[in-house]
């Protein structure tokens, strides 16, 4: 078992001082807390300690144990009793004072200019000195030193100290407090910077880039701290997660702001809308068109309705991840970085989806990147691209395309993602030109990862062939891939609209079988719990196929399909419901034909009787003679068909009875002994006759 490392005592420098970073880069992280500790002179004077601040280290042993005055009169180090050389060069300053002399640490932290403090203030001074050294490391791209301090010192169980000051500095809570303090300082600095004009911010761009580097450094330190708590349930881990989330969102927001500052917030790039009012009016037209063309939604209680636009769904997803922002708003108010405005107020009242279109570019950046989870940064960038496409699409490409391309290059956005955001905008746009452009670009983004709503939107915009191509490229048309119930309904709709009735039938049977076998993921949210049963999936899909076939007049083809008993009852109900609403419809007669085709005369007779009663009531109340004659003719034709089939059925029963009688007689004849057969050469071939009669009886 290894012995604990004693960290009491002197401050030692492990390597000569570097020319630019004054020894900070070469110092052992273990000794960093010793460098931060305020050392008082240990020389005795009149049987008591000197107690003055120690500014320099002894060359002979490296201890910080004597003040400048006592070093002149002492011969040995009071700690290790090493002899001190006389004359020669003056001993070097301690690391903290070197940084002050070099201007890396502010003079206001120089304790040489202050009076002697009490014990409580002394502890605060030690912590502040460590914070100052961390600040110097952060400013000079030496974040690895702080990370090693966490891993090699704070997380090292063998690193112990009997000195209460050193023991306190060894606690990782000191590092967490430094991260929090540094982040608050950065927020204040950013708030002041963001209040400047566009030109003033552009002049401060180098300082803003340095702030971004600081945020990245603090985030790296928090990653190292989180690793020590990973796998445990600790309130400190939750605090770290909240702090890290705030830092990441601030950093992502700052990166977008830097891009906007470089392009002067697009003030020199004209928008295709004359003002915000015209943009809002255009968006309302898109929304109205989406509501009009929307198909019935099976999940009416879901947040994302069938009539919602792509941009509304994307912004609604950001509203689902607001826990970090709410928890941190009082402690680390990153919302103070917002420029304010109407969108900021609307986001609290109606959610993110009610904020589009954004007031301006700055409002878009603030609302997207200061809200929602930091893990959604890719989605936020896609929404920002959507905003840029919406702002400029109809303008000539040479005026704005370079802006979008620069954004993609800056943030590493692929061409596929770029075109995907563009297609989402084009599908939201209700104009025919936008739809044509979307269909032209669709083959470039169609694939396994394409958004499932693309096919739904194309279907709603009366382009089922493009929707079918999208489904086939994504592999969702065969039932082999996992999907939600809404996606399954969309697939069935597309296939029926394209005339692929058999494919729609096979798809619903395959997907329902997978749900029955628990092979398809079923959403856990409240809106989808009612659809967790495979029987419910069966009812929804079969009813959808029936309704589509009725609308497209494909019922005659639909009844030819091999429906099983579970599917048949929904088909029966759907066709009868149509007749109840409209007795002049032929759907009831087709249902009778469905049963007659399957030799189920009893069900056919029962349906016909029910239809006869309803039709008689309708004819008695009808005022239109033409419709009454049509219903009466259809009823007479159907009744005759059922009577004919029942008559044939009776004949068939008599024939089967007669054949069964002959069947028994022939069996007795076959059992005749072999000798009788040989004695009469005219004996008939009874096995052959038996086969003939058996075939007739079976048919």
Residue, then its C-alpha position, 0 to 999 in steps of 0.5 A: x500500500x502506497x503512503x499518502x503524499x504529504x503536501x505540507x511545507x514549502x513551495x518548489x519549482x520543478x523546472x526553470x522559469x519559462x521565458x513567457x509563461x513565468x514557470x506556470x507551464x512547467x510547474x507540477x500541478x501538485x505544487x500549484x496549491x503550495x504556490x497559491x498558499x500565503x507563506x509567512x516568515x518562519x524565522x524567530x525573533x525574541x522567541x516569536x515568529x516573524x510573520x511577514x509575507x514571504x515573497x521569494x524562494x531560497x535558492x539552496x533548497x527551494x523553500x519559501x520560508x524567510x522574508x527579505x529582511x530575515x533572509x539577510x541575517x539567517x544562516x540556515x533555512x528554518x524548515x530543512x536547516x540547509x545552509x544559505x549562501x552568502x552574496x550572489x544573485x537575489x532569490x527568484x520571486x514566488x510564482x504568484x508574485x512573478x505573475x503580478x510583476x509581469x502584469x498577468x495578475x492585477x495589482x489589486x490582488x497583491x497582498x504585499x500592499x495590504x495589512x495582515x489579515x485574520x485567519x478567515x480573510x487569510x483563507x479567502x486570500x489563499x483561494x483568491x491566489x489559486x483563482x488568479x493562477x487559474x485565470x493566468x492559465x486560462x488566459x495563456x491557453x494552459x487549461x491542461x494545467x487546471x485539468x491536471x490539477x483536478x485529476x492529479x491532485x483533487x481526485x488523488x486520494x493519496x494527496x493529503x495535508x495536515x495544513x487546513x489551508x492546503x486541505x481546502x485547496x485540494x477539494x474539487x469544490x474550489x475548482x467548481x467555484x472558480x468555474x462558476x466565478x469565471x463564467x459569471x465574469x464572462x457573462x458580464x463581459x459578453x453582456x457589455x459587448x453585445x450592447x455595442x453597435x454592429x461596427x463596435x462589435x466588429x472592432x472587438x472581434x479579437x476580444x470576442x474570439x478570446x472569450x470563446x476560447x475561455x468558454x471552451x477552456x472552462x467547459x473542458x475543466x467541467x468535463x474532467x470534473x464530471x468524470x469524477x462523479x460519473x455513475x454516482x447520484x450526487x447533488x454536486x453532479x447535478x450542479x455541474x451538469x447545470x453549469x456545463x449546460x449554461x456554458x455550452x449554450x453560451x459558447x454556441x450562442x457566441x459562435x453564431x454571434x461571431x459569424x453574424x458580426x463578421x457579416x454585420x448581421x446581414x444589414x447589407x444583404x437585402x431581404x425579399x420581404x419589405x418589412x416584418x409585417x409582410x413576412x408575418x403575413x406570408x407565414x400566415x398564408x403558409x399556415x392557412x394553406x397547410x391547414x386546408x390541405x391537411x389530411x385527418x390526423x389520427x393523433x389529434x391530441x399530439x403536440x405536432x398536428x398534421x397541419x403543422x409546418x416543418x418549422x413549427x415542429x422543429x421549434x416545438x422540439x426546442x420547447x421540450x428541453x427547458x429544464x436547465x434554463x429554468x433551473x439556472x435562470x436565477x443563478x446564471x442568467x444567460x438570458x441576460x445576453x438577449x437583445x430583448x424584443x417581441x420574440x423574447x416575450x412571445x417565447x414565454x407566452x406561446x412557446x418557440x413555435x409561436x415566435x416565427x418569423x423572428x424579428x431579425x437576425x439577432x432575435x433568431x440567434x438569441x431565441x435559438x441558441x440561448x434556449x433548448x438543450x445544447x445537444x440540439x445544436x445541429x437542429x438549431x443550426x438547421x432552423x437558422x438555415x431555414x430562416x436564411x432560406x426563407x429570408x432570401x430564396x426568391x432573390x437572385x442567388x449571387x446576392x445571398x448564396x455565398x452567405x449560406x455557403x459561408x455559414x455551412x463551411x464555418x460550422x461544418x454543415x454538409x451539403x446533405x444537411x444544407x439541402x435538407x433545410x432548404x427542402x423543408x422550407x420549400x415544402x412549407x412554402x405554399x407556392x407551386x414554384x417552391x414545390x417544383x424546386x423541392x421535387x427537383x432537389x428531393x432525389x439528392x436528400x432521399x435516403x434512410x435518414x429522410x424526415x418521415x413528414x416529407x412523404x406526408x407533405x408531398x401527399x398533401x400537396x397532391x404529389x403521391x408519386x414523389x411521396x412514394x419515391x421518398x418512402x422507397x428510398x427510406x425503406x419505409x414502404x415495405x414494413x421492414x423498418x420501425x415506424x410510428x403509427x402516423x408514419x404507417x398511416x402515411x405509407x398506406x395513404x401514399x400506396x393507395x393514392x398511387x393505385x398500389x392497393x395490394x401493396x397497401x394491404x400487405x404493408x398493413x398486415x406485415x406492420x400489424x404482425x410486427x406490432x403484435x410480436x412487439x417488434x415495433x417501437x411504440x411511443x411512450x407519450x400519453x398521445x400514443x398510449x391508446x395505440x399501443x395495442x396491435x388490435x388498435x393498429x389493425x383497426x386504424x390501418x384497415x379503416x384507413x384503407x377502406x375509407x381511401x378505397x371508398x373515396x377513390x371508388x376502388x371498393x370492387x378491388x378491395x373486396x377481392x383481397x384476402x382479408x382475415x377475420x380480424x380485418x374483416x370486421x373493420x371492413x364490414x363496419x366501414x362499409x355499413x357506416x357509409x350506407x347508414x350515412x347515404x342509403x343510395x350508396x352501393x357500398x352495402x351491395x358490395x358488402x353482400x357481394x363480398x360475403x357471397x364470393x366467399x360462400x358465406x350466404x348467412x352473413x350475406x342474407x343478414x346484411x341484405x335484410x338490414x339494408x332492405x329495412x333501411x332502404x324501405x325507410x329511406x324510400x318512404x321518406x325520399x322526395x326525389x323520385x330519381x334517387x328513390x327509383x335508383x335505391x329501389x332498383x339496387x335493392x331489387x337487384x341485390x335481393x334477387x342475387x341473394x335469393x338466387x344464391x340461396x336457391x343454389x345453396x339449397x340445390x347444393x345441399x341436396x346434391x351433397x346429400x345424394x352424393x353422400x348416399x352414393x359415397x356410402x354405397x360405393x364404399x360397401x361395394x369396394x369392400x367386396x372380397x377379391x374372389x368375387x371380383x375375380x369370378x366376374x370379369x364384368x366387375x366394374x372398377x369401383x376404386x375409379x368410380x369412388x374417386x370420381x364421386x368423391x371429387x364430385x362430392x367435394x366440389 
